[in-house]
Amino acid sequence: MRHIALVLVLGLVAAGWPPASRAAEPVSVLLERAERARSSDPAAFRKLLEELHDNTDKGTLLQRQQIAYLDAYAQSFAGNLDESIRLATALIETTSDVDLKFRAGALIVNNYALNGRYNDGLRQLERTLTLADRVKDPMLREHGLISAATLYNQIGQYQLGRRYAEMVAGSPSSRRTLCFAEYYKFDALLKLNALPESDKPVLDAISRCADEHEIVMSNLIRATLARKWVAQGQNDKAIALLQSHLMEAQSTGYPRVISEVRSLLAELLFERGDLVGAEANARATTALGAAIASTPPVVSAFLTEYKVADRRGKTADALAAYKRYAEAERGYLEEVKARELAFHLVRQEAQQKNQQIELLDRQNRLLQLQQDPSRVPPQLSLRTLNAGGLGPAGEGKYMLNRYLRERGDANIKTNADLIAKARFYQDPNFPNRRQAREQAERATTLDTSVRLQGRFALQTMLLQCMQDQRLDALVSPMSTVPPRKLTSPREPGSNGRAPIGWSLIGQQGFPVMTVPAGFTTNVWDRVADGNSTRLVGPVAAALPVGVDFIARPFDEALLFRIASAYEAATKHRKPPADFP
């Protein structure tokens, strides 16, 4: 809900700012008083800001920039969000003070959240958090984390919101900071249906906020607790809590706080049968105007108005209220979709940017190796390059789960089932298939960018090599070992190549053609020996061997000419006796 972001604007930057110099003591005192009054006494804050403007010429450069920040904050408080963003952006561009840049960035994040520009808010959040390690004031760093918690709660990413809030709540620099962090934590937990069973942690948070005179936050946490009680069927208890502090919530003058409390009261009083009280609270909510349009409290209030009119049999009033409800709900649902889309778009942008940076870094490292061959690892070759795997993260788990699902086995449905229920062959000479399955299971996402990046890197190296050496094609053995006998154990991998054939180059967009290259005269073989295997031989055996010809992408015609010429010159192919 948008009220969340406004609350952060009220309190995120409400920490006391240290005096900049003794030479401008009156200005520094006014600044400190204005900071303290901002979320606890808005009227006093406005008066102090006027005094600061009257004394601007007496302040230092940093103090004048602090006043500029307060101007941006005041515009946000008044609902002039675009103007607030403009002022805060100008301040970021002109000040050299990192702490002030960080503060202004956090204010911009909240303004974007308030006006529904979630894409811009997420981008600004990313830029702001990059300054966190350079911020001198630990309280400001915490406020940056709270800003992240606010925005992520706002767009429905409650796990992320909870994580950032708990980072602050775990070791807060002040009780005031803890008050804000706990609200966002409990708000996220409420949405996740994970609030603690005991009410004590929430009641303690309310008390701490009240002690700090943060009546906005204390009333929002009360509303959170009331919703918990409603979910538990304790409606009367929730009504008593909200009504006992209604005047305090009203005294804040903040529409989003008032609407949160009154809309919930309207719902509960209607359920109790108090139509007069329900209608009064619902109308008090909808009368707050455009500041809370299409927010959940307004949607709820319009629905209550409809229910009251319908219960009284006032058809015309009920129809009018229902139309208002439908319009508000449609606006809210559209905003929810916009939030979700913004999150995924910005996350995709960040992933693409990180991938581009990683790709450029890889290309740079390749250029460095080319310029200084001494930096190349001694055993590096194309056959060892794939030792870490070029498959996308999560591909093994995804593809196997898909195969097992389509296979229809009632017992083995997933990779996890395979790990838990299958019997794995154990042999120190062969790969540990269980470990491979367990490693695949740890993947949580499918990221195909690794495949494309590895493909690009290999293509770059091979094409550069072929160009430098003036090569039309490459040649390599098809396999490191001869074919095994049917039903016999397979040979282990060797020198980065699998025993059944080396397909790495062919998987990266290079056409490969395999042709007969002759026969073995004698071979070693591997036979089963209990739970392991052992080598036997050598034994005489004429087993076919293949050779791979590799060309540039889309140069298959050249491969046919090379392979045909090779076969004609060597005459290695001999049809099997039983299949002439």
C-alpha positions as CSV (number, residue, x, y, z in Angstrom):
1,M,0.0,0.0,0.0
2,R,1.2,3.5,-0.8
3,H,0.9,4.6,2.8
4,I,3.9,2.5,3.6
5,A,6.2,4.6,1.5
6,L,4.8,7.9,2.9
7,V,5.6,6.7,6.4
8,L,9.2,6.1,5.4
9,V,9.4,9.6,4.0
10,L,8.2,10.8,7.4
11,G,10.7,8.9,9.4
12,L,13.5,7.6,7.2
13,V,15.5,10.8,7.4
14,A,14.4,12.0,10.8
15,A,17.7,11.4,12.6
16,G,19.4,14.3,14.2
17,W,22.0,15.9,11.9
18,P,25.2,16.9,13.7
19,P,26.1,20.6,13.9
20,A,28.3,21.5,10.9
21,S,30.3,24.2,12.7
22,R,30.2,26.4,15.8
23,A,30.5,29.5,13.7
24,A,26.9,29.1,12.6
25,E,25.5,27.8,15.9
26,P,22.0,29.3,15.4
27,V,21.6,27.5,12.1
28,S,22.9,24.2,13.4
29,V,20.4,24.4,16.4
30,L,17.5,25.1,14.0
31,L,18.6,22.2,11.8
32,E,18.7,19.8,14.7
33,R,15.3,20.9,16.0
34,A,13.8,20.7,12.5
35,E,15.1,17.1,12.1
36,R,13.6,16.1,15.4
37,A,10.2,17.7,14.8
38,R,9.7,16.4,11.3
39,S,7.7,13.2,12.0
40,S,6.6,14.0,15.5
41,D,5.4,17.6,15.1
42,P,4.7,18.6,11.5
43,A,3.4,22.1,12.4
44,A,6.6,22.9,14.4
45,F,8.7,21.6,11.5
46,R,7.1,24.0,9.0
47,K,7.8,26.9,11.4
48,L,11.4,25.9,11.9
49,L,11.9,25.5,8.1
50,E,10.7,29.1,7.7
51,E,13.2,30.3,10.3
52,L,16.0,28.3,8.5
53,H,15.2,30.1,5.2
54,D,15.4,33.5,7.1
55,N,18.9,32.5,8.2
56,T,20.2,30.8,5.1
57,D,22.9,33.4,4.5
58,K,24.3,32.6,8.0
59,G,24.9,29.0,7.3
60,T,27.8,27.1,5.8
61,L,27.7,25.5,2.4
62,L,26.8,22.1,3.9
63,Q,24.1,23.7,6.1
64,R,22.6,25.4,3.1
65,Q,22.5,22.0,1.3
66,Q,20.9,20.5,4.4
67,I,18.2,23.1,4.2
68,A,17.8,22.3,0.5
69,Y,17.2,18.7,1.5
70,L,14.5,19.8,4.0
71,D,12.8,21.7,1.2
72,A,12.7,18.5,-0.9
73,Y,11.3,16.6,2.1
74,A,8.7,19.3,2.7
75,Q,7.5,19.1,-0.9
76,S,7.2,15.4,-0.5
77,F,5.2,15.8,2.7
78,A,2.9,18.2,1.0
79,G,2.3,15.7,-1.8
80,N,4.3,17.6,-4.5
81,L,6.3,14.5,-5.3
82,D,7.7,15.5,-8.7
83,E,9.0,18.8,-7.2
84,S,10.5,16.9,-4.3
85,I,12.2,14.5,-6.8
86,R,13.5,17.5,-8.8
87,L,15.0,19.2,-5.7
88,A,16.5,16.0,-4.3
89,T,18.1,15.1,-7.7
90,A,19.6,18.6,-8.0
91,L,21.0,18.2,-4.5
92,I,22.6,14.9,-5.3
93,E,24.2,16.5,-8.4
94,T,25.6,19.5,-6.5
95,T,26.7,18.2,-3.1
96,S,29.9,16.4,-2.5
97,D,28.8,15.1,0.9
98,V,28.2,11.3,0.6
99,D,25.8,11.2,3.6
100,L,23.6,13.9,2.1
101,K,23.6,12.2,-1.3
102,F,22.5,9.0,0.4
103,R,19.7,10.8,2.3
104,A,18.5,12.5,-0.9
105,G,18.6,9.2,-2.8
106,A,16.4,7.5,-0.1
107,L,13.9,10.4,-0.3
108,I,13.7,10.0,-4.1
109,V,13.1,6.2,-3.7
110,N,10.1,6.9,-1.5
111,N,8.7,9.6,-3.8
112,Y,8.8,7.2,-6.7
113,A,7.1,4.6,-4.6
114,L,4.4,7.1,-3.7
115,N,3.6,8.1,-7.2
116,G,3.7,4.6,-8.6
117,R,6.9,4.9,-10.6
118,Y,8.3,1.7,-9.3
119,N,10.8,1.1,-12.1
120,D,12.5,4.4,-11.3
121,G,12.2,3.7,-7.6
122,L,14.0,0.4,-7.9
123,R,16.7,1.9,-10.1
124,Q,17.2,4.8,-7.7
125,L,17.4,2.3,-4.8
126,E,20.2,0.4,-6.5
127,R,22.1,3.6,-7.1
128,T,21.5,4.7,-3.5
129,L,22.6,1.5,-1.9
130,T,25.9,1.6,-3.8
131,L,26.8,4.5,-1.5
132,A,26.1,2.6,1.7
133,D,29.7,1.5,2.4
134,R,30.9,5.1,2.1
135,V,28.3,6.6,4.4
136,K,29.8,7.7,7.7
137,D,26.7,7.8,9.8
138,P,25.6,4.3,10.7
139,M,22.0,5.6,11.3
140,L,21.9,6.8,7.7
141,R,23.0,3.4,6.4
142,E,20.2,1.8,8.4
143,H,17.8,4.2,6.8
144,G,19.0,3.1,3.4
145,L,18.2,-0.5,4.4
146,I,14.8,0.6,5.6
147,S,14.2,2.3,2.3
148,A,14.8,-1.0,0.6
149,A,12.5,-2.8,3.0
150,T,9.8,-0.1,2.3
151,L,10.0,-0.4,-1.5
152,Y,10.1,-4.2,-1.5
153,N,7.1,-4.4,0.8
154,Q,5.4,-1.8,-1.5
155,I,5.8,-4.0,-4.6
156,G,4.8,-7.2,-2.9
157,Q,8.3,-8.7,-2.5
158,Y,7.8,-9.3,1.2
159,Q,10.6,-11.8,1.7
160,L,13.1,-9.1,0.5
161,G,11.4,-6.5,2.6
162,R,11.6,-8.7,5.7
163,R,15.3,-9.4,5.0
164,Y,16.2,-5.7,4.8
165,A,14.1,-4.8,7.8
166,E,15.6,-7.6,9.9
167,M,19.1,-6.4,9.0
168,V,18.4,-3.2,10.8
169,A,16.3,-4.6,13.6
170,G,19.1,-7.1,14.5
171,S,21.5,-4.3,15.7
172,P,19.8,-0.9,15.5
173,S,21.8,2.3,16.2
174,S,18.8,3.8,18.1
175,R,15.4,2.9,19.4
176,R,13.9,5.2,16.9
177,T,15.5,3.3,14.0
178,L,14.3,0.1,15.6
179,C,10.8,1.4,15.7
180,F,10.7,1.9,11.9
181,A,12.5,-1.4,11.2
182,E,10.1,-3.4,13.3
183,Y,7.1,-1.9,11.5
184,Y,8.3,-3.0,8.1
185,K,9.3,-6.4,9.5
186,F,5.9,-7.0,11.0
187,D,4.2,-5.7,7.9
188,A,6.1,-8.2,5.7
189,L,5.4,-11.0,8.2
190,L,1.7,-10.2,8.2
191,K,1.6,-10.4,4.4
192,L,3.5,-13.7,4.6
193,N,1.2,-15.0,7.2
194,A,4.2,-15.5,9.5
195,L,3.6,-13.2,12.4
196,P,4.8,-14.7,15.8
197,E,2.2,-16.5,17.7
198,S,2.8,-14.4,20.8
199,D,1.6,-10.8,20.7
200,K,4.4,-9.7,23.0
201,P,7.0,-8.8,20.3
202,V,4.4,-6.6,18.5
203,L,3.2,-5.0,21.7
204,D,6.8,-4.3,22.7
205,A,7.4,-2.6,19.3
206,I,4.3,-0.4,19.8
207,S,5.6,0.6,23.2
208,R,9.0,1.5,21.8
209,C,7.5,3.6,19.1
210,A,5.3,5.4,21.6
211,D,8.3,6.1,23.8
212,E,10.0,7.7,20.9
213,H,6.8,9.8,20.2
214,E,6.5,8.1,16.8
215,I,2.7,8.0,16.8
216,V,2.5,7.3,13.1
217,M,4.5,4.1,13.4
218,S,2.9,3.0,16.7
219,N,-0.6,3.3,15.1
220,L,0.4,1.4,12.0
221,I,1.8,-1.4,14.1
222,R,-1.4,-1.5,16.1
223,A,-3.3,-1.9,12.8
224,T,-1.0,-4.8,12.0
225,L,-1.7,-6.4,15.3
226,A,-5.5,-5.8,14.9
227,R,-5.3,-7.6,11.5
228,K,-3.6,-10.5,13.2
229,W,-6.4,-10.7,15.7
230,V,-9.0,-10.5,13.0
231,A,-7.4,-13.5,11.3
232,Q,-7.6,-15.4,14.6
233,G,-11.3,-14.5,14.9
234,Q,-10.8,-12.0,17.7
235,N,-12.8,-9.2,16.1
236,D,-14.0,-7.6,19.4
237,K,-10.4,-7.4,20.7
238,A,-9.3,-5.7,17.4
239,I,-12.1,-3.2,17.6
240,A,-11.3,-2.3,21.2
241,L,-7.6,-1.7,20.3
242,L,-8.4,0.5,17.3
243,Q,-11.1,2.5,18.9
244,S,-9.0,3.2,22.0
245,H,-6.3,4.9,19.9
246,L,-8.5,6.3,17.1
247,M,-8.1,9.9,18.2
248,E,-4.4,9.5,18.4
249,A,-4.3,8.1,14.8
250,Q,-6.6,11.0,13.7
251,S,-4.3,13.6,15.3
252,T,-1.4,12.5,13.1
253,G,-3.2,14.2,10.2
254,Y,-1.7,11.6,7.8
255,P,-4.4,10.3,5.4
256,R,-2.7,6.9,5.0
257,V,-2.5,6.2,8.7
258,I,-6.1,7.4,9.3
259,S,-7.4,5.4,6.4
260,E,-5.7,2.2,7.6
261,V,-7.3,2.4,11.0
262,R,-10.8,3.7,10.0
263,S,-11.2,1.3,7.0
264,L,-10.5,-1.7,9.2
265,L,-12.8,-0.4,11.9
266,A,-15.5,0.0,9.3
267,E,-15.1,-3.6,8.2
268,L,-15.2,-4.9,11.7
269,L,-18.2,-2.8,12.9
270,F,-20.2,-3.9,9.9
271,E,-19.5,-7.6,10.8
272,R,-20.7,-6.8,14.3
273,G,-23.9,-5.2,12.9
274,D,-23.1,-1.6,13.8
275,L,-24.1,-0.1,10.5
276,V,-23.9,3.5,11.8
277,G,-20.3,3.1,13.1
278,A,-19.3,1.1,9.9
279,E,-20.7,3.8,7.6
280,A,-19.1,6.7,9.6
281,N,-15.7,5.1,9.5
282,A,-16.0,4.1,5.8
283,R,-17.0,7.7,4.8
284,A,-14.3,9.2,6.9
285,T,-11.9,7.0,4.9
286,T,-13.2,7.8,1.4
287,A,-13.5,11.5,2.3
288,L,-9.7,11.7,2.6
289,G,-9.5,12.3,-1.1
290,A,-7.0,11.7,-3.9
291,A,-4.1,11.2,-1.5
292,I,-5.2,7.6,-0.9
293,A,-7.1,6.9,-4.1
294,S,-7.0,3.2,-5.3
295,T,-5.3,2.0,-2.1
296,P,-6.6,-1.1,-0.2
297,P,-8.2,1.0,2.7
298,V,-10.3,3.0,0.1
299,V,-11.2,-0.2,-1.7
300,S,-12.3,-1.7,1.6
301,A,-14.2,1.5,2.6
302,F,-16.2,1.6,-0.6
303,L,-17.1,-2.0,-0.2
304,T,-18.3,-1.4,3.3
305,E,-20.4,1.6,2.1
306,Y,-22.0,-0.7,-0.5
307,K,-22.7,-3.4,2.1
308,V,-24.3,-0.9,4.5
309,A,-26.5,0.5,1.8
310,D,-27.5,-3.0,0.6
311,R,-28.2,-4.1,4.2
312,R,-30.6,-1.1,4.6
313,G,-32.3,-1.9,1.3
314,K,-31.2,1.4,-0.4
315,T,-30.7,0.1,-3.9
316,A,-29.6,3.3,-5.6
317,D,-27.1,4.1,-2.9
318,A,-25.8,0.5,-2.9
319,L,-25.3,0.7,-6.7
320,A,-23.5,4.0,-6.6
321,A,-21.2,2.7,-3.8
322,Y,-20.5,-0.5,-5.7
323,K,-19.5,1.4,-8.8
324,R,-17.0,3.4,-6.7
325,Y,-15.8,0.2,-5.1
326,A,-15.3,-1.5,-8.5
327,E,-13.4,1.5,-9.9
328,A,-11.1,1.8,-6.9
329,E,-10.5,-2.0,-6.9
330,R,-9.7,-1.9,-10.7
331,G,-7.2,1.0,-10.0
332,Y,-5.6,-0.9,-7.2
333,L,-5.2,-4.2,-9.2
334,E,-3.7,-2.3,-12.1
335,E,-1.2,-0.7,-9.7
336,V,-0.4,-4.2,-8.2
337,K,0.4,-5.4,-11.8
338,A,2.5,-2.4,-12.4
339,R,4.5,-3.0,-9.3
340,E,5.1,-6.7,-10.1
341,L,6.1,-5.8,-13.7
342,A,8.4,-3.1,-12.5
343,F,10.2,-5.5,-10.2
344,H,10.7,-8.1,-12.9
345,L,11.8,-5.6,-15.5
346,V,14.3,-3.9,-13.3
347,R,15.6,-7.3,-12.1
348,Q,16.0,-8.4,-15.7
349,E,17.8,-5.1,-16.5
350,A,20.2,-5.7,-13.6
351,Q,20.8,-9.3,-14.7
352,Q,21.6,-8.2,-18.2
353,K,23.9,-5.5,-17.0
354,N,25.8,-7.9,-14.8
355,Q,26.0,-10.4,-17.7
356,Q,27.4,-7.7,-20.0
357,I,29.9,-6.7,-17.3
358,E,30.9,-10.3,-16.8
359,L,31.2,-10.9,-20.6
360,L,33.4,-7.8,-21.0
361,D,35.5,-8.9,-18.1
362,R,36.0,-12.4,-19.7
363,Q,36.9,-10.8,-23.0
364,N,39.4,-8.5,-21.3
365,R,41.0,-11.5,-19.5
366,L,41.3,-13.3,-22.8
367,L,43.0,-10.3,-24.4
368,Q,45.4,-10.1,-21.5
369,L,46.3,-13.8,-21.9
370,Q,46.8,-13.2,-25.6
371,Q,49.2,-10.3,-24.9
372,D,51.0,-12.1,-22.1
373,P,51.1,-15.9,-22.8
374,S,53.0,-16.4,-19.5
375,R,49.8,-15.8,-17.6
376,V,48.1,-18.8,-19.3
377,P,47.7,-21.8,-16.8
378,P,50.2,-24.5,-17.7
379,Q,47.6,-27.3,-18.3
380,L,45.0,-25.1,-20.1
381,S,43.7,-26.4,-23.4
382,L,40.4,-26.7,-25.2
383,R,39.9,-30.1,-23.6
384,T,40.3,-28.8,-20.1
385,L,38.5,-25.5,-20.7
386,N,35.1,-27.2,-20.1
387,A,36.2,-28.8,-16.8
388,G,33.9,-26.5,-14.8
389,G,31.0,-27.0,-17.3
390,L,29.5,-24.6,-19.8
391,G,25.9,-25.6,-19.1
392,P,23.5,-23.1,-17.8
393,A,23.0,-22.9,-14.0
394,G,20.1,-25.1,-13.1
395,E,19.9,-26.8,-16.5
396,G,20.7,-30.3,-15.2
397,K,18.0,-30.1,-12.5
398,Y,15.4,-28.6,-14.8
399,M,15.9,-31.0,-17.7
400,L,16.0,-34.1,-15.5
401,N,12.9,-33.0,-13.6
402,R,11.1,-32.5,-16.9
403,Y,12.2,-35.9,-18.2
404,L,11.1,-37.7,-15.0
405,R,7.8,-35.8,-14.9
406,E,7.0,-36.8,-18.5
407,R,8.3,-40.3,-17.9
408,G,5.4,-40.9,-15.5
409,D,7.1,-43.0,-12.9
410,A,5.0,-42.8,-9.7
411,N,8.1,-43.4,-7.5
412,I,10.8,-41.3,-9.1
413,K,9.2,-38.0,-10.1
414,T,12.1,-35.5,-9.6
415,N,15.8,-35.2,-9.2
416,A,15.3,-35.1,-5.4
417,D,13.4,-38.4,-5.6
418,L,16.4,-39.9,-7.5
419,I,18.8,-38.8,-4.9
420,A,16.7,-40.2,-2.0
421,K,15.6,-43.5,-3.6
422,A,18.1,-44.6,-6.3
423,R,21.0,-46.9,-5.8
424,F,24.2,-45.3,-7.2
425,Y,27.1,-47.3,-8.7
426,Q,30.3,-46.6,-6.7
427,D,33.7,-46.8,-8.3
428,P,36.7,-44.5,-7.6
429,N,37.6,-44.7,-11.3
430,F,34.3,-43.1,-12.4
431,P,32.4,-39.9,-11.7
432,N,30.3,-39.9,-8.5
433,R,26.8,-39.7,-10.0
434,R,25.1,-39.1,-6.6
435,Q,27.3,-36.0,-6.0
436,A,26.4,-34.8,-9.4
437,R,22.7,-35.1,-8.7
438,E,23.1,-33.4,-5.3
439,Q,25.0,-30.5,-6.9
440,A,22.3,-30.1,-9.5
441,E,19.6,-30.1,-6.8
442,R,21.2,-27.1,-5.1
443,A,20.3,-24.9,-8.1
444,T,17.4,-22.5,-7.5
445,T,17.2,-20.8,-10.9
446,L,17.7,-21.6,-14.6
447,D,20.1,-19.1,-16.2
448,T,20.9,-19.8,-19.8
449,S,23.2,-16.9,-20.1
450,V,26.1,-19.1,-19.1
451,R,25.6,-21.2,-22.1
452,L,25.6,-18.2,-24.5
453,Q,28.7,-16.6,-22.8
454,G,30.7,-19.9,-22.9
455,R,29.6,-20.4,-26.6
456,F,30.8,-16.9,-27.4
457,A,34.1,-17.3,-25.6
458,L,34.9,-20.6,-27.4
459,Q,33.9,-19.3,-30.8
460,T,36.1,-16.2,-30.3
461,M,39.1,-18.3,-29.3
462,L,38.7,-20.9,-32.1
463,L,38.0,-18.4,-34.8
464,Q,40.9,-16.2,-33.7
465,C,43.2,-19.3,-33.7
466,M,42.0,-20.4,-37.2
467,Q,42.5,-16.8,-38.5
468,D,46.0,-16.4,-37.0
469,Q,47.1,-19.9,-38.3
470,R,45.3,-19.5,-41.6
471,L,43.4,-22.8,-41.1
472,D,40.4,-23.9,-43.1
473,A,39.5,-26.6,-40.6
474,L,40.7,-28.4,-37.4
475,V,41.1,-32.1,-36.8
476,S,41.0,-34.1,-33.6
477,P,40.4,-37.7,-32.4
478,M,36.7,-38.5,-32.0
479,S,37.4,-40.2,-28.6
480,T,40.2,-40.6,-26.2
481,V,39.7,-44.4,-25.9
482,P,38.5,-47.0,-28.3
483,P,34.9,-48.4,-28.1
484,R,34.2,-50.6,-25.2
485,K,32.7,-54.0,-25.5
486,L,28.9,-54.1,-25.2
487,T,27.7,-54.6,-21.6
488,S,31.2,-53.7,-20.2
489,P,31.8,-50.8,-17.9
490,R,32.6,-47.5,-19.6
491,E,36.1,-46.0,-19.4
492,P,36.5,-42.9,-17.1
493,G,37.1,-39.5,-18.6
494,S,40.6,-38.5,-19.6
495,N,42.2,-35.1,-20.2
496,G,38.9,-33.3,-20.1
497,R,37.3,-35.6,-22.7
498,A,34.6,-38.1,-22.3
499,P,35.3,-41.7,-23.5
500,I,32.3,-41.9,-25.8
501,G,33.2,-38.9,-27.9
502,W,34.1,-35.2,-27.6
503,S,31.1,-33.1,-28.4
504,L,32.2,-29.8,-26.9
505,I,33.1,-28.0,-30.1
506,G,30.0,-29.2,-31.9
507,Q,27.8,-27.8,-29.2
508,Q,29.2,-24.3,-29.7
509,G,28.0,-23.8,-33.2
510,F,31.0,-25.4,-35.1
511,P,30.0,-28.1,-37.7
512,V,31.8,-31.3,-37.0
513,M,32.1,-34.4,-39.2
514,T,33.4,-37.8,-38.0
515,V,34.9,-40.3,-40.5
516,P,36.7,-43.6,-40.1
517,A,40.4,-43.4,-39.2
518,G,41.4,-47.0,-38.9
519,F,41.3,-49.8,-36.3
520,T,43.1,-50.7,-33.1
521,T,45.4,-53.7,-32.9
522,N,45.1,-54.4,-29.2
523,V,43.4,-52.7,-26.3
524,W,42.9,-52.8,-22.6
525,D,39.5,-53.3,-21.2
526,R,37.6,-52.7,-18.0
527,V,35.6,-55.5,-16.3
528,A,33.3,-55.6,-13.3
529,D,35.0,-56.7,-10.0
530,G,32.4,-56.7,-7.2
531,N,31.3,-53.1,-6.5
532,S,34.3,-51.8,-8.5
533,T,36.1,-52.5,-11.8
534,R,39.6,-53.5,-12.9
535,L,41.6,-53.3,-16.1
536,V,42.4,-56.5,-18.1
537,G,44.6,-56.9,-21.2
538,P,46.0,-56.0,-23.4
539,V,44.0,-58.2,-25.8
540,A,44.1,-58.3,-29.6
541,A,41.1,-56.4,-31.0
542,A,40.4,-54.5,-34.2
543,L,38.0,-51.8,-33.0
544,P,37.1,-48.8,-35.2
545,V,38.6,-45.4,-34.5
546,G,37.1,-42.1,-35.7
547,V,38.6,-38.7,-36.5
548,D,36.7,-35.3,-36.3
549,F,37.0,-32.5,-38.8
550,I,35.9,-29.1,-37.5
551,A,35.0,-26.1,-39.7
552,R,33.8,-22.6,-39.1
553,P,30.1,-22.0,-38.5
554,F,28.0,-22.5,-41.7
555,D,31.0,-24.0,-43.5
556,E,29.5,-27.5,-43.9
557,A,30.2,-27.7,-47.6
558,L,34.0,-27.5,-46.9
559,L,33.7,-30.4,-44.4
560,F,32.1,-32.6,-47.0
561,R,35.0,-32.0,-49.4
562,I,37.6,-32.6,-46.7
563,A,36.0,-35.7,-45.3
564,S,35.4,-37.2,-48.8
565,A,39.0,-36.5,-49.8
566,Y,40.3,-38.1,-46.6
567,E,38.1,-41.2,-47.0
568,A,39.2,-41.6,-50.6
569,A,42.9,-41.3,-49.8
570,T,43.0,-43.5,-46.7
571,K,40.3,-46.1,-47.5
572,H,40.0,-46.7,-43.7
573,R,36.4,-47.7,-43.9
574,K,35.8,-51.5,-43.9
575,P,32.2,-52.7,-43.8
576,P,31.6,-55.3,-41.0
577,A,31.8,-58.8,-42.2
578,D,28.2,-59.5,-41.2
579,F,27.0,-56.3,-42.8
580,P,28.8,-56.0,-46.1
